[in-house]
Amino acid sequence: MAITDLALLRDEPEVFGPVASSPTAWRPLPGIDPAALGTLCAARATAHEIAGL
C-alpha cells in the first residue's frame, strides 16, 4: 500500500470507511526522522508477518 493507492480505498467507503486525502497523507512525511522511519518500517514488517504476506 502506498499513498498513491488512497484513491482506490476512497472508491470503497462502505469497506474502508473514511480515507484521508492524498495531501493530508503526504503532509507529515517531511517531518519523519530516521528513528521514526525505522519504527514505522518495523511495525509494517510485523503487520506483514501477522498477515502472512
Rosetta blueprint (number, residue, H / E / L):
1 M L
2 A L
3 I H
4 T H
5 D H
6 L H
7 A H
8 L H
9 L H
10 R H
11 D L
12 E L
13 P H
14 E H
15 V H
16 F H
17 G L
18 P L
19 V L
20 A L
21 S L
22 S H
23 P H
24 T H
25 A H
26 W H
27 R L
28 P L
29 L H
30 P H
31 G H
32 I L
33 D L
34 P H
35 A H
36 A H
37 L H
38 G H
39 T H
40 L H
41 C H
42 A H
43 A H
44 R H
45 A H
46 T H
47 A H
48 H H
49 E H
50 I H
51 A H
52 G L
53 L L
